[in-house]
Structure formats: C-alpha cells, structure tokens
Amino acid sequence: MTPLLLLLAGAACGAACTWASRAAALRFGIVNAPNPLIPQHTRPVAYLGGVGIAAGAAVAIAGAALLAPDTLPGVRGPLAGAVALGAVLFLALGLADDLRPLTPPAKLLLQLAAALAAAAAGVAWHPTGLALVDVAVSALWMVVVVNAVNLTDVSDALAASAAAAAFVVLGVAGPAAGGELLVVAGAALGFLAFNRPPATIFLGDAGSHLLGFVLAAATLRGAAGAPAWPALPWAAMTAGAFLFEMAFITVQRVRRDLPWWRGSPDHSALRLQARGMGRAAVAALGAAASALLAGGAASLWRLSPPAGAGVVAVSAAVLAAGWQALARCAPPAR
C-alpha cells in the first residue's frame, strides 16, 4: 500500500470509529462540561475521541498488516509489543481520568508507571548504555511529551492537527519511518471530521495521552542507537510545537504567581483567539508549525553537523520570536 492509501485507510477507520465513540459518549453521558477558561466551550461535548482514534488506527493497521505487511515494518518489528503496551496503558490512564478526574499527584505517578513499563519493555533510547538510566531517561521523556500534548489540547482541532502533521513527517521522512505512523495520522484526521470547529467530540485525556505517547515512542524509536547529535535536537524539534506550548504556559503562569499545574487562560491558542483569530486558523497554524519543525528535525539526519546546527539555530530564533509575540497578547479574561 502506498503512503497515501495508508493515510486514507486510517482516516476512514478513524472517522467511523470516532462517530461510534461519539454516539456511545452521548448515550452514556460521558461528556465534558463547559469550561469557563475556554470561551468557545459553552455546552457539554462528548468525550472518547481518543478511543475513536485508537480503535480506528487499530482496525486500519490490522487490515493493512494482512493485505500489505511490508508497508508496516513496525508491526512485525521487535518493539511492536512494547509500543502496543505503552499505547494501551496511556490510553487507559487517560480514559480513567476522563471518567473520574485524578488528582495531579496521582495522575503523574500513574504516568510515570506507564512510561517505565513501556521503556522497560523496549521503548527506549540508550545514550549511556546503563539500562536503569536509559529506562529512566526514556520514561521521563514520555511523561514530558504526553503532558505537553495534553496542555496543548485547549482549542478545537489544535492538538490532533499538530500531532497528525508530525506523524506524517515522521512516517515519510523520519529515521525510523513506517506506515504505522501514517495510519495513526490518518485516524487523527478522521477524528478531526468531528473535532473541527465547532467540535462535537473532544480528544479527552485518553486522546492526548495516546497521541503524546505515540509521538514520544516514535522519537525514541528513531533515536535508538544514535548519538546525542542529531538524536537530541531531532527529538526536541519533532515534538517542538507541543514542548513550546508547555514551556510558554509554565513561564507565563509562574510570572503571574499562578501554580504551573493549575488551569489558566495563558495558552497560546486562547491568546490568539482573544486577538481575533478563529479556531480553525489557530489549528492550521499549529499544524503548520508542527510540520515545519518536524521537517527541519528530519533534515538533521541528512545534513552535515554545521548545516544541521544552522537549522536548529533558525528554528530556535523563529520560536523565540513567536514567544515574544504571544507574550504581548494578553490572555482572555476569565
């Protein structure tokens, strides 16, 4: 199967499973109540978007593995079971939090446990050669990326669009390119048929945890056996759109004497919307930024170190300029 067919198969299955998940969420009252921090969130919206993406990707991957197994090398690879384990654990953790919100400490501990299980099973980078250290570093990276995606998910279509953009680049040009990521990207696009503004279903923590883990696992798989350069800047840039949001929110909250882990209207998306940008435009901007950063990251594997350093420097300068522009945008009033 061609990359386009894998993407379309994932999109078709993702849309069908998201439709079913939305119906189930509405039937059993699994909805997200209006949030005063998010201006557009004025009515209950179905959860379980993450379940729809997971089910859609699983169905599409199973079908592609039967019809064209050579296009999905990761499914039959040595890390397939470890990646599946991590995906299930993070999806289940997020779903549990959607159904009955966990306290921040409990949530963090469970995230660490899931990440350690996945890393110990093989989803890990090995920079030191010391098993315990490498597992700990890899688990920490998973937790950071998962929470970065979770924090970005505050506006219709934003997190799923940005994740899908990164997965497409990774699936085509990453150091461990594979059709599985294109299928997951397609499933996220199928979900977006119902999550586009005005959204009728949300990712929920199940969705943000799943997409965050898949992104972290893809970067760890690509970095496996690679030296710090280009593995470190590649991983950071590939997840750069989400890490930028996490860093920006944290700094802005601290500057306003707010606890960094508490909700606030300091998100980039909410600042841009307060300045008049529509939700669809915000999602498109997030997807473009994610794709450009991931594309620049992929180029590091093919460039000489000096040229690669130039790509990293330009990316950092653009992000710094974006940071300053966003900081000048006042957050919306509560």
ZADO-1210 file (C-alpha; in nm, 4 decimals, padded with zeros to 6 digits):
<atoms>
<atom x="00.0000" y="00.0000" z="00.0000" code="MET" pos="1"/>
<atom x="00.1236" y="00.3490" z="-00.0806" code="THR" pos="2"/>
<atom x="00.1646" y="00.6129" z="00.1915" code="PRO" pos="3"/>
<atom x="-00.1461" y="00.7899" z="00.0623" code="LEU" pos="4"/>
<atom x="-00.3539" y="00.4718" z="00.0834" code="LEU" pos="5"/>
<atom x="-00.2356" y="00.4099" z="00.4398" code="LEU" pos="6"/>
<atom x="-00.3298" y="00.7659" z="00.5320" code="LEU" pos="7"/>
<atom x="-00.6728" y="00.7320" z="00.3707" code="LEU" pos="8"/>
<atom x="-00.7357" y="00.3923" z="00.5321" code="ALA" pos="9"/>
<atom x="-00.6545" y="00.5382" z="00.8715" code="GLY" pos="10"/>
<atom x="-00.8786" y="00.8385" z="00.8051" code="ALA" pos="11"/>
<atom x="-01.1747" y="00.6235" z="00.7006" code="ALA" pos="12"/>
<atom x="-01.1437" y="00.3921" z="01.0005" code="CYS" pos="13"/>
<atom x="-01.0759" y="00.6835" z="01.2350" code="GLY" pos="14"/>
<atom x="-01.3859" y="00.8695" z="01.1183" code="ALA" pos="15"/>
<atom x="-01.6083" y="00.5619" z="01.1521" code="ALA" pos="16"/>
<atom x="-01.4780" y="00.4734" z="01.4985" code="CYS" pos="17"/>
<atom x="-01.4953" y="00.8340" z="01.6179" code="THR" pos="18"/>
<atom x="-01.8593" y="00.8509" z="01.5061" code="TRP" pos="19"/>
<atom x="-01.9298" y="00.5367" z="01.7087" code="ALA" pos="20"/>
<atom x="-01.7365" y="00.6699" z="02.0091" code="SER" pos="21"/>
<atom x="-01.9293" y="00.9959" z="01.9996" code="ARG" pos="22"/>
<atom x="-02.2581" y="00.8084" z="01.9913" code="ALA" pos="23"/>
<atom x="-02.1520" y="00.5968" z="02.2893" code="ALA" pos="24"/>
<atom x="-02.0325" y="00.9009" z="02.4842" code="ALA" pos="25"/>
<atom x="-02.3624" y="01.0808" z="02.4327" code="LEU" pos="26"/>
<atom x="-02.5612" y="00.7665" z="02.5119" code="ARG" pos="27"/>
<atom x="-02.3868" y="00.7118" z="02.8460" code="PHE" pos="28"/>
<atom x="-02.3348" y="01.0766" z="02.9410" code="GLY" pos="29"/>
<atom x="-01.9566" y="01.0772" z="02.9009" code="ILE" pos="30"/>
<atom x="-01.9321" y="01.4463" z="02.8230" code="VAL" pos="31"/>
<atom x="-01.7084" y="01.7389" z="02.9087" code="ASN" pos="32"/>
<atom x="-01.8911" y="02.0131" z="03.0979" code="ALA" pos="33"/>
<atom x="-01.8450" y="02.3778" z="02.9890" code="PRO" pos="34"/>
<atom x="-01.5084" y="02.5232" z="03.0933" code="ASN" pos="35"/>
<atom x="-01.5000" y="02.8924" z="03.1957" code="PRO" pos="36"/>
<atom x="-01.1338" y="02.9138" z="03.0889" code="LEU" pos="37"/>
<atom x="-01.2202" y="02.8335" z="02.7264" code="ILE" pos="38"/>
<atom x="-01.4565" y="03.0898" z="02.5701" code="PRO" pos="39"/>
<atom x="-01.5957" y="02.8625" z="02.2966" code="GLN" pos="40"/>
<atom x="-01.6720" y="02.5779" z="02.5358" code="HIS" pos="41"/>
<atom x="-02.0250" y="02.6752" z="02.6332" code="THR" pos="42"/>
<atom x="-02.2081" y="02.3410" z="02.6098" code="ARG" pos="43"/>
<atom x="-02.1396" y="01.9784" z="02.7045" code="PRO" pos="44"/>
<atom x="-01.9337" y="01.7977" z="02.4403" code="VAL" pos="45"/>
<atom x="-01.8786" y="01.4235" z="02.4031" code="ALA" pos="46"/>
<atom x="-01.5518" y="01.2702" z="02.5204" code="TYR" pos="47"/>
<atom x="-01.3960" y="00.9415" z="02.3978" code="LEU" pos="48"/>
<atom x="-01.2239" y="01.0938" z="02.0953" code="GLY" pos="49"/>
<atom x="-00.9083" y="00.9106" z="02.1969" code="GLY" pos="50"/>
<atom x="-01.0956" y="00.5805" z="02.1928" code="VAL" pos="51"/>
<atom x="-01.2143" y="00.6557" z="01.8397" code="GLY" pos="52"/>
<atom x="-00.8605" y="00.7299" z="01.7208" code="ILE" pos="53"/>
<atom x="-00.7197" y="00.4199" z="01.8908" code="ALA" pos="54"/>
<atom x="-00.9892" y="00.1917" z="01.7509" code="ALA" pos="55"/>
<atom x="-00.9634" y="00.3405" z="01.4038" code="GLY" pos="56"/>
<atom x="-00.5855" y="00.3066" z="01.3952" code="ALA" pos="57"/>
<atom x="-00.6020" y="-00.0496" z="01.5266" code="ALA" pos="58"/>
<atom x="-00.8557" y="-00.1571" z="01.2630" code="VAL" pos="59"/>
<atom x="-00.6623" y="00.0096" z="00.9809" code="ALA" pos="60"/>
<atom x="-00.3280" y="-00.1316" z="01.0945" code="ILE" pos="61"/>
<atom x="-00.4739" y="-00.4805" z="01.1248" code="ALA" pos="62"/>
<atom x="-00.6192" y="-00.4595" z="00.7763" code="GLY" pos="63"/>
<atom x="-00.3002" y="-00.3207" z="00.6230" code="ALA" pos="64"/>
<atom x="-00.0892" y="-00.5820" z="00.8015" code="ALA" pos="65"/>
<atom x="-00.2964" y="-00.8561" z="00.6384" code="LEU" pos="66"/>
<atom x="-00.3088" y="-00.7016" z="00.2920" code="LEU" pos="67"/>
<atom x="00.0370" y="-00.5470" z="00.2647" code="ALA" pos="68"/>
<atom x="00.2577" y="-00.6412" z="00.5613" code="PRO" pos="69"/>
<atom x="00.5719" y="-00.4989" z="00.4011" code="ASP" pos="70"/>
<atom x="00.4313" y="-00.1464" z="00.4332" code="THR" pos="71"/>
<atom x="00.4125" y="-00.1771" z="00.8135" code="LEU" pos="72"/>
<atom x="00.7579" y="-00.2919" z="00.9272" code="PRO" pos="73"/>
<atom x="00.6992" y="-00.1748" z="01.2813" code="GLY" pos="74"/>
<atom x="00.4018" y="-00.4073" z="01.3304" code="VAL" pos="75"/>
<atom x="00.6252" y="-00.7120" z="01.2941" code="ARG" pos="76"/>
<atom x="00.9314" y="-00.5491" z="01.4495" code="GLY" pos="77"/>
<atom x="01.0832" y="-00.6278" z="01.7892" code="PRO" pos="78"/>
<atom x="00.9271" y="-00.3219" z="01.9533" code="LEU" pos="79"/>
<atom x="00.5704" y="-00.3812" z="01.8346" code="ALA" pos="80"/>
<atom x="00.4584" y="-00.5371" z="02.1624" code="GLY" pos="81"/>
<atom x="00.6278" y="-00.2702" z="02.3740" code="ALA" pos="82"/>
<atom x="00.4706" y="00.0136" z="02.1747" code="VAL" pos="83"/>
<atom x="00.1290" y="-00.1538" z="02.1926" code="ALA" pos="84"/>
<atom x="00.1702" y="-00.1951" z="02.5693" code="LEU" pos="85"/>
<atom x="00.2530" y="00.1716" z="02.6171" code="GLY" pos="86"/>
<atom x="-00.0310" y="00.2853" z="02.3927" code="ALA" pos="87"/>
<atom x="-00.2840" y="00.0762" z="02.5838" code="VAL" pos="88"/>
<atom x="-00.1551" y="00.1903" z="02.9231" code="LEU" pos="89"/>
<atom x="-00.1615" y="00.5602" z="02.8376" code="PHE" pos="90"/>
<atom x="-00.4991" y="00.5325" z="02.6657" code="LEU" pos="91"/>
<atom x="-00.6427" y="00.3547" z="02.9707" code="ALA" pos="92"/>
<atom x="-00.4920" y="00.6085" z="03.2092" code="LEU" pos="93"/>
<atom x="-00.6341" y="00.8991" z="03.0122" code="GLY" pos="94"/>
<atom x="-00.9730" y="00.7316" z="02.9878" code="LEU" pos="95"/>
<atom x="-00.9793" y="00.6742" z="03.3643" code="ALA" pos="96"/>
<atom x="-00.9050" y="01.0435" z="03.4150" code="ASP" pos="97"/>
<atom x="-01.1839" y="01.1383" z="03.1733" code="ASP" pos="98"/>
<atom x="-01.4351" y="00.9239" z="03.3587" code="LEU" pos="99"/>
<atom x="-01.3250" y="01.0260" z="03.7070" code="ARG" pos="100"/>
<atom x="-01.0646" y="01.3056" z="03.7262" code="PRO" pos="101"/>
<atom x="-00.7474" y="01.2112" z="03.9126" code="LEU" pos="102"/>
<atom x="-00.5542" y="01.4410" z="04.1416" code="THR" pos="103"/>
<atom x="-00.2380" y="01.5858" z="03.9802" code="PRO" pos="104"/>
<atom x="-00.0002" y="01.3789" z="04.2005" code="PRO" pos="105"/>
<atom x="-00.1899" y="01.0543" z="04.1340" code="ALA" pos="106"/>
<atom x="-00.2020" y="01.1266" z="03.7619" code="LYS" pos="107"/>
<atom x="00.1703" y="01.1976" z="03.7462" code="LEU" pos="108"/>
<atom x="00.2568" y="00.8802" z="03.9369" code="LEU" pos="109"/>
<atom x="00.0420" y="00.6697" z="03.7048" code="LEU" pos="110"/>
<atom x="00.2002" y="00.8367" z="03.4017" code="GLN" pos="111"/>
<atom x="00.5442" y="00.7518" z="03.5369" code="LEU" pos="112"/>
<atom x="00.4403" y="00.3918" z="03.5982" code="ALA" pos="113"/>
<atom x="00.3044" y="00.3547" z="03.2436" code="ALA" pos="114"/>
<atom x="00.6142" y="00.5180" z="03.0965" code="ALA" pos="115"/>
<atom x="00.8506" y="00.2999" z="03.2974" code="LEU" pos="116"/>
<atom x="00.6627" y="-00.0121" z="03.1861" code="ALA" pos="117"/>
<atom x="00.6887" y="00.0885" z="02.8197" code="ALA" pos="118"/>
<atom x="01.0539" y="00.1884" z="02.8500" code="ALA" pos="119"/>
<atom x="01.1466" y="-00.1324" z="03.0324" code="ALA" pos="120"/>
<atom x="00.9699" y="-00.3303" z="02.7593" code="ALA" pos="121"/>
<atom x="01.1951" y="-00.1710" z="02.4979" code="GLY" pos="122"/>
<atom x="01.0608" y="00.1726" z="02.4008" code="VAL" pos="123"/>
<atom x="01.3807" y="00.3497" z="02.4960" code="ALA" pos="124"/>
<atom x="01.6815" y="00.5448" z="02.3783" code="TRP" pos="125"/>
<atom x="02.0181" y="00.4153" z="02.5038" code="HIS" pos="126"/>
<atom x="02.2524" y="00.7142" z="02.5398" code="PRO" pos="127"/>
<atom x="02.4524" y="00.5796" z="02.8367" code="THR" pos="128"/>
<atom x="02.4410" y="00.2017" z="02.7956" code="GLY" pos="129"/>
<atom x="02.3274" y="00.1768" z="03.1578" code="LEU" pos="130"/>
<atom x="01.9909" y="00.0040" z="03.1467" code="ALA" pos="131"/>
<atom x="01.8360" y="00.1704" z="03.4513" code="LEU" pos="132"/>
<atom x="01.9493" y="00.5181" z="03.3499" code="VAL" pos="133"/>
<atom x="01.8332" y="00.4760" z="02.9907" code="ASP" pos="134"/>
<atom x="01.4933" y="00.3474" z="03.1005" code="VAL" pos="135"/>
<atom x="01.4528" y="00.6383" z="03.3436" code="ALA" pos="136"/>
<atom x="01.5512" y="00.8989" z="03.0819" code="VAL" pos="137"/>
<atom x="01.3175" y="00.7468" z="02.8233" code="SER" pos="138"/>
<atom x="01.0281" y="00.7284" z="03.0699" code="ALA" pos="139"/>
<atom x="01.0782" y="01.0908" z="03.1690" code="LEU" pos="140"/>
<atom x="01.0716" y="01.1924" z="02.8022" code="TRP" pos="141"/>
<atom x="00.7424" y="01.0077" z="02.7540" code="MET" pos="142"/>
<atom x="00.5842" y="01.1835" z="03.0517" code="VAL" pos="143"/>
<atom x="00.7028" y="01.5265" z="02.9316" code="VAL" pos="144"/>
<atom x="00.5687" y="01.4782" z="02.5782" code="VAL" pos="145"/>
<atom x="00.2380" y="01.3308" z="02.6968" code="VAL" pos="146"/>
<atom x="00.1770" y="01.6283" z="02.9252" code="ASN" pos="147"/>
<atom x="00.2863" y="01.8726" z="02.6562" code="ALA" pos="148"/>
<atom x="00.0240" y="01.7331" z="02.4185" code="VAL" pos="149"/>
<atom x="-00.2327" y="01.7359" z="02.6985" code="ASN" pos="150"/>
<atom x="-00.1632" y="02.1035" z="02.7724" code="LEU" pos="151"/>
<atom x="-00.1944" y="02.1954" z="02.4044" code="THR" pos="152"/>
<atom x="-00.5409" y="02.0433" z="02.3769" code="ASP" pos="153"/>
<atom x="-00.7449" y="02.3544" z="02.4607" code="VAL" pos="154"/>
<atom x="-00.8933" y="02.4507" z="02.1248" code="SER" pos="155"/>
<atom x="-01.0956" y="02.2599" z="01.8664" code="ASP" pos="156"/>
<atom x="-00.8768" y="02.0565" z="01.6276" code="ALA" pos="157"/>
<atom x="-00.5479" y="02.2001" z="01.7569" code="LEU" pos="158"/>
<atom x="-00.3737" y="01.9065" z="01.9280" code="ALA" pos="159"/>
<atom x="-00.4936" y="01.6437" z="01.6821" code="ALA" pos="160"/>
<atom x="-00.3926" y="01.8588" z="01.3827" code="SER" pos="161"/>
<atom x="-00.0461" y="01.9262" z="01.5202" code="ALA" pos="162"/>
<atom x="00.0052" y="01.5591" z="01.6094" code="ALA" pos="163"/>
<atom x="-00.1163" y="01.4385" z="01.2689" code="ALA" pos="164"/>
<atom x="00.1231" y="01.6792" z="01.0953" code="ALA" pos="165"/>
<atom x="00.4186" y="01.5479" z="01.2962" code="ALA" pos="166"/>
<atom x="00.3180" y="01.1855" z="01.2324" code="PHE" pos="167"/>
<atom x="00.3008" y="01.2397" z="00.8568" code="VAL" pos="168"/>
<atom x="00.6534" y="01.3842" z="00.8536" code="VAL" pos="169"/>
<atom x="00.7800" y="01.1062" z="01.0798" code="LEU" pos="170"/>
<atom x="00.6113" y="00.8378" z="00.8732" code="GLY" pos="171"/>
<atom x="00.7632" y="00.9624" z="00.5495" code="VAL" pos="172"/>
<atom x="01.0975" y="01.1157" z="00.6433" code="ALA" pos="173"/>
<atom x="01.1850" y="01.0128" z="00.9983" code="GLY" pos="174"/>
<atom x="01.4872" y="00.7950" z="01.0770" code="PRO" pos="175"/>
<atom x="01.2518" y="00.5086" z="01.1646" code="ALA" pos="176"/>
<atom x="00.9870" y="00.5878" z="00.9022" code="ALA" pos="177"/>
<atom x="00.6972" y="00.3474" z="00.8883" code="GLY" pos="178"/>
<atom x="00.3445" y="00.3166" z="00.7614" code="GLY" pos="179"/>
<atom x="00.2077" y="00.2747" z="01.1149" code="GLU" pos="180"/>
<atom x="00.2554" y="00.6455" z="01.1833" code="LEU" pos="181"/>
<atom x="00.0750" y="00.7351" z="00.8630" code="LEU" pos="182"/>
<atom x="-00.2174" y="00.5189" z="00.9740" code="VAL" pos="183"/>
<atom x="-00.2266" y="00.6928" z="01.3134" code="VAL" pos="184"/>
<atom x="-00.2054" y="01.0287" z="01.1379" code="ALA" pos="185"/>
<atom x="-00.4991" y="00.9231" z="00.9210" code="GLY" pos="186"/>
<atom x="-00.7002" y="00.8151" z="01.2248" code="ALA" pos="187"/>
<atom x="-00.6376" y="01.1583" z="01.3795" code="ALA" pos="188"/>
<atom x="-00.7568" y="01.3202" z="01.0564" code="LEU" pos="189"/>
<atom x="-01.0710" y="01.1060" z="01.0658" code="GLY" pos="190"/>
<atom x="-01.1297" y="01.2251" z="01.4208" code="PHE" pos="191"/>
<atom x="-01.0905" y="01.5844" z="01.3011" code="LEU" pos="192"/>
<atom x="-01.4020" y="01.5432" z="01.0875" code="ALA" pos="193"/>
<atom x="-01.5916" y="01.5655" z="01.4182" code="PHE" pos="194"/>
<atom x="-01.3426" y="01.7747" z="01.6173" code="ASN" pos="195"/>
<atom x="-01.3209" y="02.0633" z="01.3706" code="ARG" pos="196"/>
<atom x="-01.4811" y="02.3857" z="01.4970" code="PRO" pos="197"/>
<atom x="-01.7361" y="02.3688" z="01.6416" code="PRO" pos="198"/>
<atom x="-01.6272" y="02.0340" z="01.7862" code="ALA" pos="199"/>
<atom x="-01.8860" y="01.7689" z="01.8646" code="THR" pos="200"/>
<atom x="-01.6318" y="01.5397" z="02.0338" code="ILE" pos="201"/>
<atom x="-01.3113" y="01.6082" z="02.2251" code="PHE" pos="202"/>
<atom x="-00.9873" y="01.4128" z="02.2472" code="LEU" pos="203"/>
<atom x="-01.0129" y="01.3963" z="02.6221" code="GLY" pos="204"/>
<atom x="-00.7142" y="01.2874" z="02.8268" code="ASP" pos="205"/>
<atom x="-00.7433" y="00.9456" z="02.6606" code="ALA" pos="206"/>
<atom x="-00.6703" y="01.1044" z="02.3239" code="GLY" pos="207"/>
<atom x="-00.3993" y="01.3434" z="02.4362" code="SER" pos="208"/>
<atom x="-00.2251" y="01.0669" z="02.6310" code="HIS" pos="209"/>
<atom x="-00.2412" y="00.8304" z="02.3353" code="LEU" pos="210"/>
<atom x="-00.1125" y="01.0829" z="02.0804" code="LEU" pos="211"/>
<atom x="00.1556" y="01.2041" z="02.3207" code="GLY" pos="212"/>
<atom x="00.2817" y="00.8531" z="02.3801" code="PHE" pos="213"/>
<atom x="00.2862" y="00.7679" z="02.0090" code="VAL" pos="214"/>
<atom x="00.4871" y="01.0846" z="01.9410" code="LEU" pos="215"/>
<atom x="00.7316" y="01.0124" z="02.2242" code="ALA" pos="216"/>
<atom x="00.7666" y="00.6474" z="02.1217" code="ALA" pos="217"/>
<atom x="00.8349" y="00.7449" z="01.7596" code="ALA" pos="218"/>
<atom x="01.1149" y="00.9795" z="01.8622" code="THR" pos="219"/>
<atom x="01.2647" y="00.7196" z="02.0959" code="LEU" pos="220"/>
<atom x="01.2498" y="00.4523" z="01.8268" code="ARG" pos="221"/>
<atom x="01.4191" y="00.6851" z="01.5801" code="GLY" pos="222"/>
<atom x="01.6894" y="00.7783" z="01.8298" code="ALA" pos="223"/>
<atom x="01.7646" y="00.4175" z="01.9293" code="ALA" pos="224"/>
<atom x="02.1349" y="00.3524" z="01.8795" code="GLY" pos="225"/>
<atom x="02.2015" y="00.7076" z="01.7568" code="ALA" pos="226"/>
<atom x="02.4488" y="00.9513" z="01.9166" code="PRO" pos="227"/>
<atom x="02.3362" y="01.2641" z="02.1015" code="ALA" pos="228"/>
<atom x="02.3737" y="01.4574" z="01.7775" code="TRP" pos="229"/>
<atom x="02.1424" y="01.4539" z="01.5949" code="PRO" pos="230"/>
<atom x="01.9158" y="01.2464" z="01.8241" code="ALA" pos="231"/>
<atom x="01.8584" y="01.5131" z="02.0922" code="LEU" pos="232"/>
<atom x="01.7766" y="01.8126" z="01.8699" code="PRO" pos="233"/>
<atom x="01.5795" y="01.5859" z="01.6375" code="TRP" pos="234"/>
<atom x="01.3560" y="01.4597" z="01.9177" code="ALA" pos="235"/>
<atom x="01.3096" y="01.8077" z="02.0679" code="ALA" pos="236"/>
<atom x="01.2200" y="01.9650" z="01.7334" code="MET" pos="237"/>
<atom x="00.9878" y="01.6814" z="01.6317" code="THR" pos="238"/>
<atom x="00.7808" y="01.7419" z="01.9457" code="ALA" pos="239"/>
<atom x="00.8701" y="02.1113" z="01.9386" code="GLY" pos="240"/>
<atom x="00.5231" y="02.2556" z="01.8829" code="ALA" pos="241"/>
<atom x="00.3976" y="02.0845" z="02.1988" code="PHE" pos="242"/>
<atom x="00.7105" y="02.1477" z="02.4069" code="LEU" pos="243"/>
<atom x="00.6916" y="02.5168" z="02.3137" code="PHE" pos="244"/>
<atom x="00.3364" y="02.5342" z="02.4465" code="GLU" pos="245"/>
<atom x="00.4308" y="02.3586" z="02.7705" code="MET" pos="246"/>
<atom x="00.7260" y="02.5918" z="02.8301" code="ALA" pos="247"/>
<atom x="00.5274" y="02.9035" z="02.7395" code="PHE" pos="248"/>
<atom x="00.2347" y="02.8207" z="02.9677" code="ILE" pos="249"/>
<atom x="00.4624" y="02.7320" z="03.2584" code="THR" pos="250"/>
<atom x="00.6628" y="03.0547" z="03.2354" code="VAL" pos="251"/>
<atom x="00.3539" y="03.2727" z="03.1975" code="GLN" pos="252"/>
<atom x="00.1834" y="03.1117" z="03.4960" code="ARG" pos="253"/>
<atom x="00.4898" y="03.1473" z="03.7159" code="VAL" pos="254"/>
<atom x="00.5245" y="03.5129" z="03.6171" code="ARG" pos="255"/>
<atom x="00.1633" y="03.5701" z="03.7182" code="ARG" pos="256"/>
<atom x="00.2182" y="03.3893" z="04.0509" code="ASP" pos="257"/>
<atom x="-00.0101" y="03.1057" z="03.9464" code="LEU" pos="258"/>
<atom x="00.0632" y="02.7384" z="04.0197" code="PRO" pos="259"/>
<atom x="00.2132" y="02.5956" z="03.6998" code="TRP" pos="260"/>
<atom x="-00.0020" y="02.2811" z="03.7178" code="TRP" pos="261"/>
<atom x="-00.3358" y="02.4645" z="03.7510" code="ARG" pos="262"/>
<atom x="-00.5543" y="02.5648" z="03.4575" code="GLY" pos="263"/>
<atom x="-00.5334" y="02.9239" z="03.3354" code="SER" pos="264"/>
<atom x="-00.6145" y="03.1204" z="03.0165" code="PRO" pos="265"/>
<atom x="-00.2444" y="03.1615" z="02.9322" code="ASP" pos="266"/>
<atom x="-00.2462" y="02.9116" z="02.6447" code="HIS" pos="267"/>
<atom x="-00.1183" y="03.0323" z="02.3090" code="SER" pos="268"/>
<atom x="-00.4423" y="02.9328" z="02.1355" code="ALA" pos="269"/>
<atom x="-00.6576" y="03.1293" z="02.3787" code="LEU" pos="270"/>
<atom x="-00.4350" y="03.4369" z="02.3478" code="ARG" pos="271"/>
<atom x="-00.4588" y="03.4237" z="01.9696" code="LEU" pos="272"/>
<atom x="-00.8347" y="03.3812" z="01.9821" code="GLN" pos="273"/>
<atom x="-00.8609" y="03.6782" z="02.2172" code="ALA" pos="274"/>
<atom x="-00.6865" y="03.8806" z="01.9440" code="ARG" pos="275"/>
<atom x="-00.9472" y="03.7745" z="01.6882" code="GLY" pos="276"/>
<atom x="-00.8000" y="03.4626" z="01.5274" code="MET" pos="277"/>
<atom x="-01.0575" y="03.1920" z="01.4600" code="GLY" pos="278"/>
<atom x="-01.0302" y="02.8390" z="01.5951" code="ARG" pos="279"/>
<atom x="-00.9751" y="02.6867" z="01.2514" code="ALA" pos="280"/>
<atom x="-00.6922" y="02.9315" z="01.1834" code="ALA" pos="281"/>
<atom x="-00.5336" y="02.8514" z="01.5193" code="VAL" pos="282"/>
<atom x="-00.5452" y="02.4790" z="01.4398" code="ALA" pos="283"/>
<atom x="-00.3968" y="02.5387" z="01.0950" code="ALA" pos="284"/>
<atom x="-00.1168" y="02.7475" z="01.2468" code="LEU" pos="285"/>
<atom x="-00.0420" y="02.4724" z="01.4997" code="GLY" pos="286"/>
<atom x="-00.0334" y="02.2057" z="01.2299" code="ALA" pos="287"/>
<atom x="00.1943" y="02.4171" z="01.0094" code="ALA" pos="288"/>
<atom x="00.4337" y="02.4871" z="01.2959" code="ALA" pos="289"/>
<atom x="00.4431" y="02.1181" z="01.3904" code="SER" pos="290"/>
<atom x="00.5059" y="02.0078" z="01.0307" code="ALA" pos="291"/>
<atom x="00.7822" y="02.2635" z="00.9742" code="LEU" pos="292"/>
<atom x="00.9600" y="02.1763" z="01.2987" code="LEU" pos="293"/>
<atom x="00.9326" y="01.8027" z="01.2325" code="ALA" pos="294"/>
<atom x="01.0536" y="01.8531" z="00.8768" code="GLY" pos="295"/>
<atom x="01.3512" y="02.0544" z="00.9955" code="GLY" pos="296"/>
<atom x="01.4230" y="01.7852" z="01.2514" code="ALA" pos="297"/>
<atom x="01.4145" y="01.5105" z="00.9867" code="ALA" pos="298"/>
<atom x="01.6679" y="01.7039" z="00.7779" code="SER" pos="299"/>
<atom x="01.9241" y="01.6811" z="01.0599" code="LEU" pos="300"/>
<atom x="01.9873" y="01.3161" z="00.9744" code="TRP" pos="301"/>
<atom x="02.0908" y="01.4097" z="00.6220" code="ARG" pos="302"/>
<atom x="02.2851" y="01.7316" z="00.6803" code="LEU" pos="303"/>
<atom x="02.6404" y="01.7884" z="00.7970" code="SER" pos="304"/>
<atom x="02.6698" y="01.8975" z="01.1630" code="PRO" pos="305"/>
<atom x="02.7351" y="02.2650" z="01.0730" code="PRO" pos="306"/>
<atom x="02.4354" y="02.2755" z="00.8383" code="ALA" pos="307"/>
<atom x="02.2217" y="02.0962" z="01.0950" code="GLY" pos="308"/>
<atom x="02.3267" y="02.3446" z="01.3608" code="ALA" pos="309"/>
<atom x="02.2092" y="02.6193" z="01.1285" code="GLY" pos="310"/>
<atom x="01.8660" y="02.4559" z="01.1012" code="VAL" pos="311"/>
<atom x="01.8437" y="02.4303" z="01.4796" code="VAL" pos="312"/>
<atom x="01.9516" y="02.7934" z="01.5237" code="ALA" pos="313"/>
<atom x="01.6962" y="02.9236" z="01.2741" code="VAL" pos="314"/>
<atom x="01.4214" y="02.7157" z="01.4364" code="SER" pos="315"/>
<atom x="01.5144" y="02.8467" z="01.7806" code="ALA" pos="316"/>
<atom x="01.5122" y="03.2057" z="01.6551" code="ALA" pos="317"/>
<atom x="01.1666" y="03.1642" z="01.4989" code="VAL" pos="318"/>
<atom x="01.0311" y="03.0091" z="01.8179" code="LEU" pos="319"/>
<atom x="01.1805" y="03.2897" z="02.0246" code="ALA" pos="320"/>
<atom x="01.0124" y="03.5477" z="01.8026" code="ALA" pos="321"/>
<atom x="00.6828" y="03.3621" z="01.8351" code="GLY" pos="322"/>
<atom x="00.7253" y="03.3526" z="02.2117" code="TRP" pos="323"/>
<atom x="00.7697" y="03.7297" z="02.2281" code="GLN" pos="324"/>
<atom x="00.4704" y="03.7920" z="02.0039" code="ALA" pos="325"/>
<atom x="00.2471" y="03.5646" z="02.2122" code="LEU" pos="326"/>
<atom x="00.3676" y="03.7195" z="02.5375" code="ALA" pos="327"/>
<atom x="00.2439" y="04.0565" z="02.4107" code="ARG" pos="328"/>
<atom x="-00.1034" y="03.9114" z="02.3536" code="CYS" pos="329"/>
<atom x="-00.2992" y="03.9484" z="02.6739" code="ALA" pos="330"/>
<atom x="-00.4792" y="03.6300" z="02.7832" code="PRO" pos="331"/>
<atom x="-00.8580" y="03.6386" z="02.7749" code="PRO" pos="332"/>
<atom x="-01.0338" y="03.7489" z="03.0893" code="ALA" pos="333"/>
<atom x="-01.1782" y="03.4678" z="03.2965" code="ARG" pos="334"/>
</atoms>
